[in-house]
Amino acid sequence: MNDGFPKLERQGKKVILSNEYWEVVHDASQGGCPVSLKFFNGSKENYLVRPIHAHFSVNEPDSWANFYRQNHCTDASIETARKKDHVRLETKGRLTSEKGKILPVDYVQE
């Protein structure tokens, strides 16, 4: 096995990439966003306060700015592929507000 090459596993809607030094968890129920980042030679605790996500605001009649966030998408897809020298993740979903309103905008991240 390649030293440092990440192991890839699925647990429900989560995809976990890890090696002996670190672990990153992406969650499809939170837009496919990274929700956890741990370093095993450090505190071993999650460094992320909240998921790393994309967002933008839209001026709408009921508010000066409604935020639509990647991590509010509850049914994103996460596709994985193991390559010769890396692991590839692709997440797809819709930007969604806290109230569940969905924009007609898809996102794809690789």
C-alpha positions as CSV (number, residue, x, y, z in Angstrom):
1,M,0.0,0.0,0.0
2,N,1.1,3.5,-0.8
3,D,2.2,5.3,2.4
4,G,-0.2,8.2,3.1
5,F,-2.6,7.0,0.3
6,P,-6.1,7.5,1.7
7,K,-8.5,4.7,2.5
8,L,-12.0,5.3,1.2
9,E,-15.1,4.0,3.0
10,R,-18.9,4.7,3.2
11,Q,-21.0,4.8,6.3
12,G,-24.6,5.6,5.3
13,K,-24.6,9.1,3.7
14,K,-21.1,9.7,4.7
15,V,-17.8,9.2,2.8
16,I,-14.7,8.9,4.9
17,L,-11.2,9.5,3.5
18,S,-8.4,8.7,5.9
19,N,-4.8,7.5,6.3
20,E,-2.7,7.1,9.4
21,Y,-2.3,10.9,9.8
22,W,-5.7,12.4,9.1
23,E,-9.4,11.8,8.4
24,V,-11.9,13.9,6.3
25,V,-15.7,13.1,6.4
26,H,-18.0,14.3,3.7
27,D,-21.8,14.1,4.3
28,A,-24.4,13.8,1.5
29,S,-27.1,14.9,4.0
30,Q,-25.2,18.2,4.3
31,G,-24.6,18.9,0.7
32,G,-21.6,16.6,0.3
33,C,-19.6,19.1,2.3
34,P,-16.6,18.2,4.5
35,V,-18.1,18.0,8.0
36,S,-15.2,16.7,9.9
37,L,-11.4,17.1,9.7
38,K,-9.2,15.3,12.2
39,F,-5.4,15.0,12.6
40,F,-4.5,11.9,14.6
41,N,-1.1,13.2,15.7
42,G,-2.8,16.3,17.2
43,S,-5.9,16.6,19.3
44,K,-7.8,14.0,17.3
45,E,-10.8,16.3,17.5
46,N,-12.8,17.7,14.7
47,Y,-11.2,21.0,13.6
48,L,-14.3,22.2,11.8
49,V,-16.8,24.3,13.7
50,R,-19.3,23.9,10.8
51,P,-19.2,22.2,7.4
52,I,-17.1,23.9,4.7
53,H,-19.6,25.0,2.1
54,A,-20.4,27.2,-0.8
55,H,-23.1,29.8,-0.5
56,F,-24.5,33.0,-2.0
57,S,-27.2,35.4,-1.2
58,V,-30.2,36.4,-3.3
59,N,-32.2,39.6,-2.8
60,E,-35.9,38.5,-2.6
61,P,-39.1,40.4,-1.7
62,D,-39.3,39.1,1.8
63,S,-35.7,39.9,2.8
64,W,-32.7,42.0,1.7
65,A,-30.6,38.8,1.5
66,N,-31.6,35.2,1.7
67,F,-28.6,32.8,1.9
68,Y,-28.6,29.6,-0.1
69,R,-26.0,27.1,1.1
70,Q,-24.6,23.9,-0.2
71,N,-24.7,22.3,3.3
72,H,-28.5,22.8,3.5
73,C,-29.0,20.3,0.6
74,T,-30.1,17.1,2.3
75,D,-30.0,14.8,-0.7
76,A,-26.7,15.5,-2.4
77,S,-24.8,12.7,-4.2
78,I,-21.2,11.9,-3.6
79,E,-19.5,9.8,-6.3
80,T,-16.1,8.3,-5.6
81,A,-13.3,6.8,-7.7
82,R,-10.0,5.4,-6.7
83,K,-7.3,6.4,-9.2
84,K,-3.7,5.2,-9.5
85,D,-2.3,8.1,-7.4
86,H,-5.4,9.7,-5.9
87,V,-9.0,9.4,-4.8
88,R,-11.6,11.5,-6.7
89,L,-14.8,12.8,-5.1
90,E,-17.6,14.5,-7.0
91,T,-20.5,16.0,-5.1
92,K,-23.7,17.2,-6.8
93,G,-26.8,18.9,-5.3
94,R,-28.9,22.1,-5.2
95,L,-28.3,25.3,-3.3
96,T,-30.9,25.4,-0.5
97,S,-32.0,28.0,2.1
98,E,-32.4,27.3,5.9
99,K,-36.2,27.1,5.3
100,G,-35.7,24.5,2.6
101,K,-36.3,26.7,-0.4
102,I,-34.3,25.3,-3.4
103,L,-32.8,27.5,-6.0
104,P,-32.9,26.3,-9.6
105,V,-29.1,26.1,-9.5
106,D,-27.2,22.8,-9.4
107,Y,-23.7,22.6,-8.1
108,V,-21.0,20.1,-9.0
109,Q,-17.7,20.0,-7.1
110,E,-14.8,17.7,-7.9
